[in-house]
Amino acid sequence: MIVSFSVANFRSFLEEETFSLVASNRVSGSHEGHAFPIPDSKEKVLKTAVLYGANGAGKSNLFKAFNYLKTIALKPRKKNSGTGRETFRFSAESSEPSSFDLQFIADNKLYRFGFKLDDQRIIEEWLVRVKGAREIPVYERITDENGKVTIEAKGKGRKLQALATVGGPQNQSFLATIQATLDVADFGKELTEVLVWFNSSLTLIAPDASFARLGHLLDSDSNFREFASEFLKSSSTGVDHLQVHRSEITEDELRSLLPKRIVSKVLDDVRDEEDGTVLLQLGEGNELLIERTDENHFYRIRIQAAHEHEAGNKVSLDLTEESDGTRRLLNLIPALHQLRTNSGVFFIDEIDRSMHPILVREFLDFFLKSCDGGQRQIIVTTHESNLLDLELLRRDEIWFAEKDANAVTHLYPLTDFKVRNDLEIRKHYLHGRFGAIPFLGNLDRLAATDKDMSE
């Protein structure tokens, strides 16, 4: 679970802003099931957060900051490619280092991972285990002005210590270097927990994202297929159930579906993969699965939605023929399915994209009621004001993003305001009491000017 995240000098963030999911003591007694103990601490962490703001206020920049941190944490970088950071561009301070700091719970332990960087190198990097007021370093890294990387790693593994001595590329995180260079057996327990969390537990879903292995998941997991079908049917999408068609194709057919420059790489990849499978997405609801046994087998997987337009008479449509809202919902359903039984964190940017307001609320309500237990978390950005309901959320689960006169984004929670428990939050938000809404110019004057010009 994410406990807190701080960012400075990235896109619309200039001075350090902190997004905290630590439960407020002032909200004790409200939705107690929404907060879970932080390991080795008397505090609790919230299972959800909803971030509001006007268009262009910086909500999605928080999502992009998370995505950038995850990329730096895991992905090797090409030599001389720099760090790829995006600074705040409306101030002379944009030349200063950018900083990122994330506190998260992995395998019931609290960790901090973060770094400071400029355009060319990671200046500082740290991974620590947090136990109460103590911070126990896993490793610490510094890059000097000449590009020399110095790393102090606390792990006892011989290969890890050797890698720390070498240092690694100046524009690449040591965490990414560890993952790219060492075998899992050489990581040690804490690094394994952290890398598993970043790779498998933290999922970021952009507004236009498609679930990468949706067809394969529907084909291989009958429980998920039934759950997704029932969720779509209960959501009045018109879908009665989902169908998955898996058909074997020849290598010639495979080559006809892919550009020539891709085919050889794909066949090489399937030889290198440990489980001997490679999955490619041709388009939404249309995937290619390559399996290596004694010889390669190629399969095409297609998703269709069955509609019952008359009693007993069903018509199947390809997923591309479904509405944007139905496809968006189907790509979010895997989050609910996973969180019903397993831990994980899902950050969904613009959850209301193409979805009806009632459906957005029901999605979040289903998570809060049905995904019980700790280490399950959903964070969303949205404009959907129907979520502003203290029957649904705690006050400390509601956050706002607003830009000041200098185009700098600031983040703040509803708990910064004194509000009664019976206050109609939605109404007061739309009236501007909490900020984070668009303040429109004189559109009537603009309309009148256009009218005069046309006459």
N, C-alpha and C positions, 0 to 999 in steps of 0.2 A: 504494500500500500504506500501511496505517496503521503508523506507527512508535511513537507513544505518544499517550496521551490523558489529560489531567488535568482534574478537575472538583472544585468546592467549593461548598457550600451549595446543593445541588440534591437534592430528594427525600430519600433516606436518607444522602446524602453531606454531611458538615459540613465538617471540615477537608479540605484538598486531598488527594485520592487519585489515584494515577497508575497507569494500566494500560499497561504497556510491552511491546512486541513486539521489543525489541532483544535479539538473541541473547546468551546468557550465555557468557562465555569459559570458564566452568567446565564447560560441556557440550560443548566442542569434541570432535570425533570421533564424535558421536552424531547420526545422521540428517543428515549434512552437506547433503543435498539439500533440507532444510527451511528453510535460511537463505540469504538472498541479500544481496549487498553494498548498503549504503546509499550513495547518490551522495556523492562528495566526503568520504568517511569511511572509516576502517578497520574500522568496525563493520558488523554484518549485521542484517537484519530477518527475522523468522520468517514463514512462509507460513500458519501456523494458530495458533489459541489456543482452548482449551477452558476455560470458566469454570464452576466448581461452587459450590454453596452450598445451605443449607437453604431451605425455603419461607420467603419473607419476608426473606431475608438481603440482598437488594439486587442480585441478578444482573440482573433485568430493568430495574432503575433505571439500570444502566450503559447498557443498550440505549436506554432512553428519553433518557438524557443525550446520546448520539450523535444520536438523532433530533431532539432539541431544537436541538443545534448546527447540524445540517443545515438545519433549518427557518429558524433565524435567518440563516444564511448566504445562503439563496436566496429566501425569501418576503417580499414587501412586507407591511407591517403597516398596518392602518387607523389613521387619526389618532385620538389619545386612547385607543387600545386597550391601552396599556402594552406590556410586553415578554412577558407571559404566562409568566413564570418560575414554577417551583414550588420553594419553599425548603424547607430542613429545618425542621420545625415543632415540634421538642421542645427548643428552646434559645432563649435571648434573642439569640443570635448570628444567628438566622434573618433579622433585619433588615439584616444586613451584605450587601454585594454578593456575587453569585454569579459564579464565574469558570469559563471553559472554555478549554482550550488543546489544539490538535490538531497533531501533526507527521505529515505524510504525504508520500508520493512520488507526484508527477504528472509524466508525460512525462520520467522519469528525472532529476527534480530534487526536492530536499527542501525542503518549505515548512512554515511554522508559521502557523496561523490561530487567532485566539482573541479573547476579549472578556471584559470585566467589565460587569455590569449590575445594576440594581436593578429595582423593580417598574415604573418609568416610563420609564427611558432606558438606553441603552447608554453607560456611563461611559467606557470605553476599548475600542478595537478595533485589531487589528494583523494585517497579513499581511506575512511576511518570507520571503525566500529564504535558506536555510541552506547555507553552503559551508564545511565543516569547522568551525572555531571562529568563523567570521564569520557575522553575521546582516545581510543586506542588505534594508532595508525596501522593500516595494512600496508600502505606504501605512500611515499611522498616524493614528488618529482619537481625539479627546477631546471629551466633552460636559461643559460646565460646569454648575453648579447652576441656572443660569437657562435651561438647555436649548439654549444656543448650541453648535453642532457645528463643530469645527475639524478640518480634515483636511489632512494633508501627503502628497501623492501624488508618487511618484518617476517615474511615467510621463510621456512627452513629448507624448502626444496632447493637442491643443488642447481637445477636448470633455471629455476626462477631467479636465484641469486646471480647466476651467470648472465641472464638476460638483463637484469638490473645494472650490472656492471657495464654491459655494452651500451645501454641507454635507449636506443631506438631513435627513429626519425624525430626531428624537432617539431614537425607539424602534425604529428600523430600521437594520440593518447597512449599512455603505457598500457591501459586496459585493452585497447584494440591490438597493441603489439603482442600482449600476452595471448589473446585469443587466436591471433594469426600465426603465432610462432610455436607455442607449446602444445603438447597433448593435454587432454583433459586431466589425465592422471597426475600431471605435474602442476596443476593450478593450486592445489591446496583447498581446504574446506571453504574458507571465506570467499576466495576469488571465484570458486565454483558457484556458490550461492548468488553472488552478485551478477555474474555473467548469465546464469540461468534466468535470473529475474529480468535483466535487460532484454534478453533474447526471447523469452517465452511468456513472461508475465505482464510486461508493459506493452500494450497495443494502442496505437494511435490511428484513429479513423478520420480521414479528411472528408470534406463534404462530397467530393466526387469519387471517393474510393470504392472499389469493388473488393469484396472478400476474396482473397487470392485463390483459395482452394475450395470454394463453395461447392462446385460440382463434385469434386472428389469426396468432400465431407458428406454430402447428401447421399452419394453412392455407397460409401463404405460404412456409414453409421445410420442404421435404421431408426434408432431412437431420436437422433437429431432430425431426420427426415420427417418423422411423425410429429415432433414438436414444432418444427417450422411450418408444416402444413396446417396444423391446428391453430397456430398463432395467426397465420395469414387469414384463415377462414374466420376466426373469431374477431378479426379486425375489420371485417366488412370490405375486404379488398376484391371480393368476387371470386377469389381462388378457392376451389374446393380441396385440392391437394396438389402436391408437387410430384412430378415424375422425372426420373433420371434415366437417360438412355446411354448405355455404354456399349460401343461397338468397336471391334478390332478392325484396324485398317492396315494396309500394306505400307512398306517403306516408300514406295512410289507415291502413294496417296499422302503420306507424311510430307514428302518433299514438295508436293504440289500446294500444301497449306502454309509452308514456311518459306521465307526468302532463302536463297542459296547460301548466303553468308552465315545464316543462323544454324542450318542443319548440322554441319560438321561440329560446331561448338556444342550443340545439344547432345549429339551422340558421344562426344568426349565427356560431357558432364555426367551422363548416366553411368559411364564407366568409373568415374571418380566418386560418385555418391556412395556413402556407406550402405544405405538401404537399397541401392540399385534402382531408384525411381527418380524421374524428373517430371514435374508438372508444369505445363505452359498454358497461359491464358490467351486464347484467340480472340476473345471478346466476351462480353458479359453473358454468362450462362453457357459458354462454349470453351471447353478445355481439351488439351492433349495430355495424355498420360503415357509415359514411356517406362516400361519395366524391364530390368535386366535379369534374366534367369540364365539358362544355357545360351540363349540368344535373345535379342531384343524383341519385345512385343510392343505394339503401338495401339493406343486406344483413343477414341474420340468420345468425350463425355458432353452430353447436351442436357440442359435443364429445361423442362416445360412445366407450365402451370395448367392444370385441368379446371375448366369452368363448367358447371352444370346449369345450362340455360333452360332446360326443361327436365322434368322428373325422369331420371334414368338416362338422360342424354347429355354426354359430356363432350366438350370440345377442348383440345389441347393447343396452347399457344406457346411459342418460343418466348424465353424470358425477355428478349429484346422487344417483344410486342406488348409487354405489360407497361403500366404507367410508371412514371418516374418515382412516384410515392411507393408503389408496391416493391419496386426493385431496391429502393433505398431501405425500406423496412427489412426486406429479406437479407440485405447485407449487414444489418445490425443485429438480427436475431441470433447469430452465433455467439455474440457477447452474452446474451441472457442464458443461452444453453450452457456455456462454459461456466458462468458464475453461479449457476444453480448447484453445482457439485464441486467446483475447483476454485482455487484462489486466482486472482488476476486483477489487473487495473486496465480499464478502458477509458481513453480520453477521446471523446467524440466532438469534433468541431462542427458547429451548425447542425445540431441534431434535428432541427425543425426543417431542414432542406427538403422540400417537396412533400412533407408529411403534414397531415391535418393536426390542428392543435390538440384535439381530444386524444388522438393516437400518440402524440408525443408524451402527453401526461400519463397515459396508460402504460407506455413503455417504461417510464421511470418508476411508476407506482408498482409495476410488476417486479422490477428489480428490488425495490425497497421491501416488498412483502415476501418475495419468494426466494431471494438469494441470501439465505441466512448464513451466519457465521462470520468470523473475522477474515481479514485479508482479501476482501472482495470490494471493489470500488469502481464507481463510474463518475467521471467528470465530464461535463458538457458545456459548450458555449451555445447560446440561443438568443433569439428575440421573443420566444414564445412566453407571453406574460401569464398564461394560465398556470404556469408552474409556481408563480409567486403566491403561494398558499401555505400558511403555517399549519394547515391540516396535513400537508404533504411533506414539507421540509422544515428543518430547524432554521432559525435565523442565521446561525453561523455557517450554514450550507449555501447561503445566497451571497454571491459576490457581484461586484460591479467594476467595469472598466470605463475610464473617462479620460479624454485628452484635455490638457490645459491649453492656454493661449500660445504656448511654444511647441505645440504638437507632440507633447510628451505624455505617454500613457501612465496612468496611476491606477492601482488596484486597491479596492477596499471592500470590506464585508458589511452586510446589513447590521451587524452588531455594533458598528460605529455610530449607529443612530439609536436614540431612545424611542422605542415603539412598544405599544401595548400588545399583549398577546391576542387581543380580539381585533387588532387593526387590519383593515382590508389592504394588504400590502400592494396588490396589483393596481388598485385604483390610485394609491398615492404615488407609486412608481410612474405610472403614465401621466400623472400631473406634475412630475418633475421633482418631487420631494427628495429623492435619493440621487438625482443626477443620472448620468449614463443613458440619456435619451437624446435624440436629435433635436436641436433648437433651430427651427426653420427660419429662413429669411422671408422677405416679403414676396411670397409667390403670387399673391393677388395683384401686386403691382406689375410683376412680370407677365401675368396673364393679360392684364389690361394693355400693356405695351404691345404684346403680340396681336391683340385684337385691333389696336389702332393701326398697326402696320399692315394688316390685311384689308383694311377698309379703304 
